[in-house]
Amino acid sequence: MDLFLIRHGQSIGNTVSYDMADGELTELGRSQAEKVRAGMEGAGLTHIVSSPLMRAIETAQPLARTTGLPIRVWIETFEVRGKGEYRGPSEQELKRMYPEVDLEDEVEPEGWYCAGNEDEAMGHDRALRILERLRREFPGDERVALFSHSGFNRRLLCAALGLDHRSDVRFLQSNGTMYWLHFGEQGLDLRYIGDFQPLFSK
């Protein structure tokens, strides 16, 4: 499997000083999403997976529209939240806002739920579950773009590298940047992709 782990573009929440659990992309964030789309042309993607948060879905949208692939929303890829609980939109609301969405996890009628108050160990356990799900659902030569968040991406990268939640390793992650993970017979190859340029020949 090739996994393209992409941090969402700049959102309104990135520009304010108070807690904003979710928010739409800014104009800069939309341009970053377009750079991701252009940079991934010719990648041969087979699947697009996203966090249920709007900023991740909106970053995935241009790529989904170009490839014709649905945005497969996995609830547990939401951002690590150290503050209180958060209730996201219902399945119907998400599909109304984002027609490209295919919500694959069960959601309560009042909306998907994040309990919040997640510590490092809890976030790491969730990343391990997502890593296992990725390996289970994409066991062959699939090429998967996963749109998520800096905190969760860090935990997923640590999990993929065999590091535990106490690790002090950090990963560069600006809005709209990517880590490219290739899971092969010889182990894991990891590449950091900064500001997107076209990456793949057509």
C-alpha positions in Angstrom: 0.0 0.0 0.0 1.0 3.6 -0.7 -0.5 5.9 1.9 -0.5 9.7 1.2 -1.1 11.3 4.6 -2.2 14.8 4.0 -2.9 17.6 6.5 -5.9 19.7 5.7 -5.6 23.2 4.3 -5.8 26.3 6.5 -9.2 26.6 8.2 -10.9 29.4 10.0 -10.0 27.6 13.2 -6.3 28.0 12.4 -6.7 31.8 12.4 -8.5 32.4 15.7 -7.2 32.2 19.3 -10.2 30.5 20.9 -11.2 26.8 20.7 -13.0 26.1 17.4 -13.5 22.4 17.0 -14.3 22.6 13.3 -14.5 25.2 10.6 -14.4 25.7 6.9 -11.3 26.4 4.8 -10.1 29.9 4.4 -9.3 31.3 0.9 -5.7 30.2 1.5 -6.9 26.8 2.6 -8.8 26.4 -0.6 -5.7 27.3 -2.7 -3.8 24.7 -0.7 -6.4 22.1 -1.4 -6.1 22.9 -5.1 -2.3 22.5 -4.9 -2.9 19.1 -3.4 -5.2 18.2 -6.3 -2.7 19.4 -8.9 0.2 17.7 -7.1 -1.6 14.3 -7.0 -2.5 14.2 -10.7 -1.3 10.9 -12.1 -0.8 9.3 -8.7 -3.2 6.5 -9.6 -5.2 6.8 -6.4 -7.6 4.0 -5.7 -9.2 5.4 -2.5 -9.7 8.7 -0.7 -10.3 8.6 3.1 -11.0 11.6 5.3 -11.6 12.8 8.8 -15.3 13.8 9.4 -14.2 17.3 10.2 -15.2 19.9 7.5 -11.7 21.2 7.0 -10.4 17.8 6.0 -13.3 17.0 3.7 -13.0 20.3 2.0 -9.3 19.7 1.4 -10.2 16.4 -0.2 -13.0 17.7 -2.4 -11.0 19.0 -5.4 -9.1 15.7 -5.6 -12.3 13.7 -5.3 -14.0 15.7 -8.1 -11.0 15.2 -10.4 -10.6 11.5 -9.8 -14.3 10.6 -9.4 -13.5 8.8 -6.2 -15.8 9.1 -3.2 -14.5 10.6 0.0 -14.7 7.7 2.4 -15.2 9.3 5.9 -13.7 7.3 8.8 -14.9 8.8 12.1 -11.8 7.8 14.1 -9.5 9.9 11.9 -10.7 13.2 13.6 -8.1 15.5 15.2 -6.8 14.7 18.7 -9.0 16.8 21.0 -7.6 17.6 24.5 -10.6 19.8 25.3 -14.3 18.8 25.9 -16.7 16.8 23.8 -17.8 17.8 20.3 -20.8 16.7 18.3 -20.4 16.8 14.5 -23.0 16.8 11.8 -25.4 13.9 11.1 -24.9 11.7 8.1 -27.6 13.5 6.3 -26.1 16.9 7.0 -22.7 15.8 5.9 -24.0 14.4 2.6 -26.0 17.5 2.0 -23.0 19.7 2.5 -20.5 17.4 0.7 -22.1 15.2 -2.0 -18.8 13.4 -2.5 -18.9 11.9 1.0 -19.4 8.2 1.7 -19.8 7.8 5.5 -18.7 4.3 6.3 -19.1 4.3 10.1 -22.3 4.2 12.1 -23.3 7.6 13.3 -26.0 8.5 15.8 -29.0 10.4 14.4 -28.0 13.6 16.1 -24.5 13.5 14.6 -21.1 11.9 15.0 -19.5 12.2 18.4 -16.1 13.0 19.8 -15.8 12.6 23.6 -12.8 14.9 23.8 -10.3 15.0 26.7 -8.0 12.6 24.8 -4.6 12.1 26.3 -1.4 10.9 24.4 -2.1 7.2 25.1 -5.7 7.4 24.0 -4.7 9.2 20.8 -2.0 6.6 20.1 -4.4 3.8 20.6 -6.8 5.3 18.1 -4.0 5.7 15.6 -3.1 2.1 16.0 -6.7 1.1 15.3 -6.7 3.2 12.1 -3.3 1.8 11.0 -4.7 -1.7 11.4 -7.9 -0.8 9.5 -5.8 0.6 6.7 -3.7 -2.5 6.4 -6.9 -4.7 6.6 -8.9 -2.9 4.0 -6.0 -2.1 1.6 -3.7 -5.2 1.8 -2.4 -5.0 -1.8 -1.0 -2.4 -4.1 -3.7 0.2 -3.3 -2.9 3.9 -3.3 -4.8 5.8 -0.6 -5.0 9.5 0.2 -5.9 10.1 3.8 -6.9 13.7 4.8 -6.5 14.4 8.5 -4.9 16.7 11.0 -1.5 17.5 12.5 -2.1 15.9 15.9 -3.6 12.7 14.5 -1.2 12.5 11.7 1.7 12.6 14.1 0.3 9.7 16.1 -0.4 7.7 12.9 3.2 8.3 11.8 4.5 7.2 15.2 2.4 4.1 15.1 3.6 3.2 11.6 7.2 3.7 12.7 6.7 1.6 15.8 7.1 4.5 18.2 4.9 4.7 21.3 3.0 7.6 22.7 5.9 8.7 24.9 8.1 9.4 21.8 9.3 13.0 21.5 9.8 12.7 17.7 8.1 15.5 15.8 7.1 15.8 12.1 7.0 18.9 10.0 3.4 19.6 9.1 2.2 22.8 7.5 -1.3 23.1 6.2 -1.7 21.2 2.9 1.6 19.2 3.3 2.0 15.4 3.0 3.9 12.4 4.1 4.1 9.5 1.6 4.3 6.1 3.2 5.0 3.0 1.2 4.4 -0.3 3.0 6.4 -2.9 1.2 7.9 -6.3 1.7 11.2 -4.7 2.9 9.4 -2.5 5.4 8.3 1.1 5.4 9.6 3.9 3.2 8.7 7.4 4.4 9.0 10.6 2.5 8.0 14.2 3.4 6.4 16.3 0.7 6.3 20.0 1.5 4.6 22.6 -0.7 2.9 20.6 -3.4 4.3 20.5 -7.0 3.3 18.0 -9.6 4.7 14.7 -8.3 3.7 12.1 -10.8 4.2 11.8 -14.6 1.0 11.3 -16.6 
